[in-house]
Each structure stands twice: as structure tokens, then as C-alpha cells.
């Protein structure tokens, strides 16, 4: 997921997407521990996607605090 796509989502959609990404990340880590997955770089991309979503959520929360 690209940063531009993340910015276009609403805050509620971001929270929903974050929950989905976290569950997918956990499942992939468990599957990789049991038997190596075909492309382990997917784990890294999911982890980075989670970080980008968290960053955008933090920006929005801080922007709301500054506007209040």
C-alpha cells in the first residue's frame, strides 16, 4: 500500500485496515515459523504497511489536538 493511498482513507478506515494488517502479519509470522513461506519479503512489506498506517493515524491525532 502506498502512502498516497493511506492518506486518502478516512480515520475509521485506517483503524479497520490496521487491524486487518496486524492479523495478517501475525498469521504470516506463525506460518513462516512452522514452514518457510515462499516469499519472506511479504512479511517485511506488511510490517512497513502497519508502520505507515500508524504514522498517518498519529499525524491525524496530533492535528486534531493542535486544532482544538
VEXGU-948723 format. One record per residue (C-alpha): x, y, z; residue in one letter. Coordinates in pm, whole numbers, plus 50000, padded with zeros to 5 digits. Example, Ala and Ser with C-alpha at 12.3 -4.5 7.8 and 13.67 -1.06 7.14 Angstrom:
512304955050780a;513674989450714s;
# end
This chain:
500005000050000x;501375033849903x;501445064650120x;499075083249884x;496505055449924x;496795057250301x;496235094950305x;493005091250106x;491405067950362x;489275080750648x;490395076251007x;487875048251067x;489005030450751x;492615033650866x;491815017851201x;489994989251030x;492864984350783x;495364984751071x;493524956851249x;493414936150929x;497114941450861x;498064931751216x;496134899051199x;497614891150858x;501114898750991x;500614875851290x;499344847551069x;502244851350826x;504794850951108x;503284819251252x;503164802350911x;506754812250845x;507864798051179x;506224764451106x;507354761550746x;509194788250548x;506934807750317x;507764812449952x;508444849749969x;509544861850315x;509744897750186x;505954899050219x;506404899050597x;508584929950571x;506154948050343x;503234941150576x;505244953350875x;506134985350689x;502494990050588x;501494987950954x;504105014351036x;502825037650762x;499235034150885x;500315040951245x;502245071551131x;499245085750946x;496955079351245x;499425097151474x;499595126851237x;495825129751234x;495515127251613x;498175154051659x;496495176351400x;493195173151588x;494895182351916x;496515212951762x;493235224851609x;491345221951937x;
# end
